Amino acid sequence: MNIKVLVTLASIIAMSTANAQNHESADSLNRELQEIVFTAKQPATRLEGSTLVSTIAGSNLSNLGNALDVLAQLPMIKVDDSTVSVVGRSNTEIYIDGRPMRDNMELQQLLSGNIKRVELLMAPGARYSSTTDAVIKITTRRDFLQGLSVTDQFTLKRRRKWSLVDLADLNYRAGAYDFFLSGAFNHDNTVVNGSTVNTLKYNGEITTVGSSQNNRYPTNTGSVKSGFNYSKDALSFGAYYRFSPERGKFSNIGTEWLNDQSPVSRIINRDIRGRSHYVSMYYDNTFSDRYLLHFDGDFRSSVVDNQVAVTYPATTDAAVNSVDHRRSTLWAGKLCLDFPLAHGDFTVGIQATYTRTKLAYMMLNQDVESYIPSSFTDARQASAAAFASWRRTFNRLSMSLGLRYEYVDYDFSVDGKRDNDVSRRDNLLTPDLSLSYTFNDRAQVSLSYKMATVKPSYSQLTGALNYVGLHEIEGGNPALRDERMHDVQLFAMCGDFMLQSSLTRSIDTYAFVKQLYPAHNLQLMMHPVNIDVSSVSLYLIWSRAVKFWTPNVTAGIYKQWLDIDGTCYNKPIMSYYFDNTFTLPHGWLITANISGQSQGDMHTNRFASSPFMMDASIGKTMLNRSLTLKLSATDLFNTANNNWTMNTFGVFVDKRQSYNQRGIALNVIYRFNPRQNKYKGRAANEEEMKRL
């Protein structure tokens, strides 16, 4: 019945198209102009140094829906629901009109028709955090229309459960001032089923610890955002406030077993309540037609409460209950100055951040508390950074130099006592260099080097342990060291082909392992540890417009060299992405994206192969592009494979899981006099925002 409802809606789209065709203007000149626009609507992607630049305005992608739809059709960019990643990269930042994206809903709220171009920086310089290995920069179209504009997006999605998203934007422009108010509501109901089997040698015997999972993740999240901009001549400034509440009820109905014993029924219930406040402000001005000064300031405060209850209804075992309360605060400021120097462009800036995260964890089961104790942890970090970069072009040769210095003071305490083994002070110096040579408009080559220091997230640094089952524990590792990474990249373009390759050496990067945990009975603990790994990746990209069809093909390989406790993780992963966009008359647009990957190792995980996966969509714009309807389907043939294995410290883990990726969705976008607000602020410290 649910499928029939969405098919009926698709029929309505088709009928409205027929009605629109009956009312088309008979003006021959109008028809000719439409034909001209139709044949020109192909996106152009080119390589500029180490940056892939895609022009969206005037292309067929401008009618797709929102920014997520656009990014999914671009080379080297992968979109999974609302999560955006870059192929072969682990830490991607997204900027919209010069300011980092604060949450994924911003991409859903940004309409494709408001996007001018998208740039993918594969070798970010000193201006960005040293942890950033790729940057997606989205530039929107300028709009000088005055008055009120309203946009509403509604998405109804059916996988194993129903989910919906509604996004509303109000914008009022009067003279140089721009006032905006937006609200969002997201009800998501995710289902994940699977099993975990651990095999190890315990007390001289082969032992099996297993569990089955039937997970439900119904969550309700929302946000209210209000602010203003002022922009006149070379001066602009603005501020906004955002409040984001969250409520979730997680449940897992499954079983646990040890060796050949009968499985024991187990129920896990987790209640999540959270809220966050965010304030951002910026100032941007150009002096003497050559000096550009930009300041950003940010404040963020968040609170998350969790209540967990684990019960075994078929036994007399006592319930294992726990509660935790996490409070995080961030203050950040960043000042940049851009000006011409020595026939090039010079950027210099300073940055300061203070972050504090407190976690109170209470284990309410006395027996379990003997090996998972209650604790209160307090992590504080103060950092200051200075950076500079210089860019210049010498005829066909372009060069970029950058240097970043950062001082970090990290203080970690447990139950009110400072942990001197974990607390530390660091002085970090990270250089970067990029050289590119242009042969002609369709051929160029670029080589870059970057050294980076990557800090673990605060969730990985926590010393608290979480009860997972009768014989399993999960937790962080407060002793994690910062990762030191060296990355060399080569880019080349020749005609319709592009090549991207990288060689990376990571010292003290992070990987999860499972090993025995000291306790009075058998306990296995999953937690992160530092490892050293080398890797190489190579990707070949082809893109060319063929009349109404625009294909993008990416094929590549990732290979790593890693050895932990005598076990090698060296199996390469081969992958491909074949994205297709079809532009048809009368506002119709079809996408068909195919992808796949082989079995292989990524850090300590060996991921199963998924040789063929496919997503597709069909959309239609109506009412002079004020209304857009789109019907989309994900994992059409139910072929996505999320299984993986791990073999660390004598424990072999076989994880089999099924996500609810197969489904259909209806997206409706209505625009009244639409425009994109021109907030030019940038997060003062995006790295710390992600760590929180």
Secondary structure, 3 states (H helix, E strand, C coil): CHHHHHHHHHHHHHHHHHHHHHCCCCCHHHHHHHHHHHHHCCCEEEEECCEEEEECCCCHHHHCCEHHHHHCCCCCEEEECCEEEECCCCCEEEEECCEECCCCHHHHHCEHHHEEEEEEECCCCCCCCCCCCEEEEEEECCCCCCEEEEEEEEEEEECCCEEEEEEEEEEEEECCEEEEEEEEEEEEEEEEEEEEEEEEEECCEEEEEEEEEEEEEEEEEEEEEEEEEEEECCEEEEEEEEEEEEEEEEEEEEEEEECCCCCEEEEEEEEEEEEEEEEEEEEEEEECCCEEEEEEEEEEEEEEEEEEEEECCCCCCCCEEEEEEEEEEEEEEEEEEEEEECCEEEEEEEEEEEEEEEEEEEECCHHHHCCCCCEEEEEEEEEEEEEEEEEEEECCEEEEEEEEEEEEEEEEEECCEECCCCCEEEEEEEEEEEEEEEEECCEEEEEEEEEEEECCCHHHHCCCEEEEECCEEEECCCCCCCEEEEEEEEEEEECCEEEEEEEEEEEEEEEEEEEECCCCCCCEEEEEEEEEEEEEEEEEEEECCECCEEEEEEEEEEEEECEECCEECCCCEEEEEEEEEEECHHHEEEEEEEEEECCEEECCEEECCEEEEEEEEEEEEECCCCEEEEEEEECCCCCCCCCEEEEECCEEEEEEEEECCCEEEEEEEEEECCCCCCCCCCCCCHHHHHHC
